[in-house]
Amino acid sequence: MKIVILGNGISGITAARHVRKHSNHDILVISDETDHFFSRTALMYVYMGHMRFQDTQPYESWFWKKNRIDLLKSRIERIDFQEKRLYSTKGDIITYDKLVLAPGSRSNKFGWPGQDLDGVQGLYHLQDLEAMEKHSPGLERAVITGGGLIGVEMAEMFHSRGIPVTFLVREPDFWSNILPAEEAAMVSRHLREHHIDLRLETELREILPDASGKKCAAAVTNTGETIPCGFVGLTVGVSPNIEFLQGGDLETGRGILVDEYLQTNIPGVYAIGDCAELRRPRPGRRAIEAVWYTGRMMGETVAFNLLADTESGNRLPYDPGIWFNSAKFFDIEYLVYGDVRAQLPENQSTIFWEHPNGKKSIRINYDRESGRVLGFNLMGVRYRHEVCEKWIAGGAYIEDVLQHLGLANFDPEFYPQHEVELVTLYNRQTGKHLTLKQKRGLPAVLDFL
């Protein structure tokens, strides 16, 4: 059987690896972006000089031949699902028996005048990084619109080279549609401390060209201000890269519609990663989740189902587990486990502690009636993923968690610990008299859980 995987990101390559691990089927991975898989989240570090591009490739070039995974650098413009054929822009015709669609995302554009000028772009593909490099020499100012994670990465990239940045954010604070108010305010302060010209409650209205009519010369905001700049970063989210698939037999919404087994409406055709839209997402999860770890999980799940479909028949439903995400706001690390929303639901209570330096905080959300822990939100503090996940999955009681909170410390020997502050805060909020009862070290986690 010939399995073709369209896309060589984390989803597609994970699928290829797991198909090969469990079968001898022919595997072909097609991408027009790069010859080999690379870590997309590491692109910013290439620009900042912390890594070389070759350092972002998890596998040596010999890996693919040794594991009999064929690679083709080509752009697919059309798929005939009835005949099981892919057509490339070069005129190539590729046949398949099973097909996995993993073409990823593209940066959003919302019809701004001037959005197609030279020097106006997002940050998703390697080609975006190369374009940033081209425009950086002599750049006097960059304007970035969109208060998300890609935007703050781009701001840090330009900042690392001493290029002034004006950052347009529609919300009252940075990422305040995702982060609770205190954490959002912390990030806003931190950006300004790094000399980012942060403009809150401000949006991009249009981009003005230079005298040639081809290059970006200025950004105009919704307040009417004109900001001279040679670069505009469009970081208002991403959308599934599926334009070439629309209008045919494949059912699509915002993304490619899939069932719980990641299969599309066409037998033998699957979709995974940023482009996949679950018809029935799990409670509390979104239909499309453009996150690295969910893409990896989808790749592993679809590999199992591809093989089960032809051999055992026992398929595996996709289960993303408990929500997790991580990021970095310059030098403040961010971790979230479980259910932590911008607005606290009525059925939840929260404990929020912030360090006096304003660069660390811990938030624990729990059910108001049962006391069951629901989520952790961490700024500048690391907690062990496996510990927090077990507490949430097991419905651990908030007071038990607080008394044993040291078990979650990422490195209890060298990192400052703040359990006393959390317990003291809880006691003050509730009038109780909890004390710490934890043992140190990871083995104790298993004893407690």
N, C-alpha and C positions, 0 to 999 in steps of 0.2 A: 504494500500500500504506500502511496505517495502522499505525504502530509506537507502542505504548503502553509507557511506562517508569514503573513504580511505585516511587517514591522519588527524591528530588532531592538526595541526597548526592553525594560525589565520584564514586562508581561510576555512578550513573544519569545525572548531568550530563555526565560524560566520554563515556558511550555516546551521548547525544543530540548532543553536539558533533561526534563523529566520524561518526555517521550523516548529519548534515547536511552535513559537509564532503565526503562522497562520494556523496550522493544527493539527490533531490528528494522523497523520501517524506514523508508527513504524520507529524509527531512530536508526541506529547502526553506531558507529564511530570506525574504526579500525586503530591501530597504533602499531608499534613494538618498538617505541622509549621510550615512557613513559606511565604510567597509565593515567595521566591527562594532560590536556592542560597547557602549561606554556608560559611565555613571552620569546621568543627566544632572543630578543634584550637585555634582562637583564642577560644573562649568564655571561658576563664579570664582573658584579657587585658581583656575587656570588664568583668568584675567588678572587676578590679584597677585600672581607670581608665586603662589604657594605650591602649585603643582604644574607639571607638564601635561599636555593632552594625553600622551601615552600612559601617564600614571592613572588616568581615569578609566582605563580598560581593565576590567577584572581578570580577563583571560589572555594568555599569550596567543600570538597569531597561529601557533601550531595546534592549539586546542581544538579548532573547528574540524580540521582534517582528521585528527586523531579520533575524534568522537563522531566522525562521519555525519557532520551537519554542514550541508552545502549552503553557501552564501551567494546572493546575487544582488549587486547594486543596480537597481533599476526603479523607475517610477511607473507604477501601475495606474492607468487612466480609465480602465473599464474592466468589469468582470461579467462574464456570461455564466450565470449560475446553472442554467439548464445544461449547457455543454461542458461545464466545469473547466472553464478556461479564463486565464487572466491575460490582458493585453497591455503591453507596456508602450510608453511614448516612443520607444525606439523601434517598434514593430515586432517585438518578441511576443510569442504566444507560449504561455506556461500552462500545462495541464495539472490537475490535482484529483485526488480521490477524497481527501478531507481538507478543509480550509479553515484556518484560524485567522480572524481579522483583528489586528492589533496596531492600527495606524496612528494611535496616540491623539494628541491635541494640537490645536493651533491657538495663537494669541487672539483674543477678542478685538474686533474693531466695531465701532458703533456709528459709522457713517460721519465721522467728523470731517469737515472740509480740510483738505491737506493731509489726510491720514496716509496717503500713498506716496508722499514726498520722500526723497532720499534723506535718511537720518531719522525716520519715524519707524519704530519697530517694537516688537515684544522681545522676550527672552525665553525661548523654549528649545530651539534647535541649535546644533553646532553652528549653522550658518548665521544665526543671530549673534552668537559670540564673535564670529569673524567680522560681522558688520560693525559691532561695537568697537572692536579693535581698529577698524578702518577709520572710524569717526573720532576716536579719542585724541590723536595727536593734535594739539592746538585748540582743543575744544574748551571754550570759555565758560559754558554753562550747559547743564542738561536739565530738562524738565521731565519729571516722571508723574504719570497720572494713574491712580489706582492704589488703594491702601491695603494690598495683600502681601503675601510672602514673597512673590517674585519681585514686587516693587521695592521692598526693603533690601532684597539681595542686590538689585541693580543700583540702589542708592549707595550701598556699602562698596560695591565695585568701583563706582566713579570716585567715591570719597577716598579710596585707597590710593588713587593717583592724583589726589589734590584737585579734582574737578568739582567745582561748586554744583550743588544739586538743589533744585526747587521741587518739592514733593507735594503734589495736589491730592488731597484726600477728601472725599465727599462727606465722610462721617464726622461727628463731633470730636472723635479721637481716633488714633490709628487702630484699624481693624476692630472698631467697637461694635460691629455687627456680629463678630465672633467672640471676642474677648469680653469678660465682665468689665465694668467701668473702671475699677481700680487698676487692673492689669493694662487696659488700653491706655489709661493716663500715664502709667509708668513708661510704656513704650514711646509715647509721644514725647515725654520729657527726655528720654534717652536719645532719641533722634536729634532733638534740638541741642543736647549737650555735645553731640558729635558734629555740630554746625551744619546740620541739614535744615534748609529753609522749608520748614513744614507748614503748609497752608491748609488748615482744617476747614471743613465745610466749603470746599472750593472744588470746582470741576473744570475740566477742559471743555472749551467751546469750539475752538478751531485752531489750525496750525497754518501759519503764514509762510509763503515761499520767499526765497531770496530773489535777486534781480533776474536770475536765469529761469525762474519758475519751476525749478526741479528739486531744489534742496530746501530743507527746513531752515527758517530764519527766526521764527518767534512762535510762542504759544500764547493764545488769548484765553483767559479764564471766563467763567460765567459772571464774574464781577466787572468784566470789561477791562481788566488789566492786561497789558501786552508785556510778555516776558521774553526778551531777546535770548535765543538759544540756538545751538547748532544740532541739538539732538532732543527728540521727544520719545520717552519710553512708554509704551502702551502696556500697562500691567493690570488691566481691569479684568483679570481672570482669563480662563481658557475655555474652549469649546471642542467637542469631539471633531476630529478631522475626517469628516465623512461626506463631503460634498460630492466626491466622485462616485459615491455609492447610492445617492438619492435618486428617486424617480424610477426605480426598477422594481424587481421582485422582492428585494430585501426590505423588511419592515423596519422603519426608523422613527424615532421621535427626536429628542435632542441628540441622542446617540443611537447606536445600533441596539434594537430591542432584543433582550435575551431572557430565557427562563432561568430557573434556579440552577440548572446544569450548564449555563452559559451558552446554550444552543439558540441560534436564531430561528426564525420561522422556516428556514430552508434546511432540510435534513443534511447533516454532515458539515454544516457551516456554523462556526462558533465565533464569538467576539469576546475580547477580554481587554482589561486595562482602561485607560481614559475614555475610550470610545464606546464602551459597553454601558448600556442603560438597562438596569434590572426592571423587569415588568412588575415584580413584587419584592421590593427591597425588604430586608428584615426591619422589625420595629426599631425606630430611632436612627435608622441609617438612610442615607440618600441613595437615589436611584443611580446616580453617577458620582463616583468618588475618585478624583484624579490624584491619588496618593500612591507613593512608591510601594508601600508594603501591601496594599490591597491589590495592586497590579501583580506583585510577586505571588500572592496567594491565588489569584485568578489563574495565573500561568500554571501553577502546580495542579489546581483543580481541573482545568480543561485538559491537561495531559492525561490525567486519570480517565476522564470521561471519553476522550477520543479512543483510548484503548479499550475501555469497557464497552463502548458502543459496538465494537467489532469482535470482541472476544467474550468476556464474561457476562456482559449485560448489566452488571451491578454499577450503577452510576452514583456519583458523589455530588450532593448539592453544595453550592458555594456558600461558605459561612465565614464572613469577615471577622467574627468574634467581637470582642469589646473594642470600642473606638479608641484609637491611639493616634497621636501625631506629635511631631517634634519640629522645631525650627530654631533659628538664631536671629535675634535682633541686635546686630553688631555683636557685642560681647555679652549679651544676656541670653542664656539658653532658655528655651521654652519647651515644656513637656505637658501633655494632657492625656489622661487616662479616663475613659468612661464618659459620663454625662455631665458636662460643664458648659452651660450656655451663657450667652451675653446677658439675658434676662433670667433671673432665678425663677423657676416655676413655683406656683403657689404651694405645691405639695413637698417642696424641698426646703431645707435649711442649709446654711453654709457657715463654715469657720474660715475666716480670712485673716492671715497674719502677714504684715509687711515689715521688712527690716528697716531700721531707721535710716539706712543709706539710700533707700528708695530704689534699690536694684535687685532685691530678692523678695519673693512672696510665696506663700503656700496657701492654697485654698482646698478645702475638703467639703464636698457637697454630700448630703445624706437625706434620706427620706424623713420627712417631718414626723410621721406617726410611728414607723417601725424602727427608725434609727439606722436603717441599712445604708451602708456607704455606697454612693453612686458614682463619684468622680473625684479626680485629683487634678488641680491646675497648678503648675509649678513654674516660677520665673526665677532663673538664676540658681535653682536648687535641683539636684538630681535624686529621684527615687527609683528604685529597681522596678522595672517593668513587670517581671514575673510576680513580685510581691503585691503590687497594686492590683494587678489583674486578678489574682486569686482572691484578694479581699473583696473586690467588686463582684466577681462571679459567684463567690460563696456567700454573698449577702452578709458580710461581716458587720457587727454592730459598731457604731461610731466610737463608743467608749472603749471597746476592746482594741480597736485600731489605734486610738490615741495613746493608750497605755503601752502599746507595743510598737509605736511608730518608728523607733530606732531600727527595727528590722528592715525597713525600706531604704535606709540610707545607702546611697550608692557606694560610698567609701567611708565607713565610720571611723577609720583610723586617721585619715588626713583631712576630711572635709568638715567644716563647721556644722554643728547639729543644732536643730531648733525645736526639738520635741518639747522642752520645758515651756517655751513660749506658747506653743499650740495648746498644751494642756492647761496652762494658766489662763489663756484666753477663753477656752471652753468653760472652765470653772467660773470665770467671771460672767459669762453669758448665761449659764444655767444655774448658778448657785451651788454646784456640786463640788466635790473635793477629790477628784481623781488624782492618782499618783502614777508615775512611770513604773512599769514592771517588766521592761523588755530585757532580753538577753542580746548580746552582740554577735554579729557574724551571720553569714547566710545559712549555715546548717540550722540555726535556731528558727529560721523562717518555716522550714518544713515541720519542725516540732510544733510550732504554734498553729500552722494551717492544717 
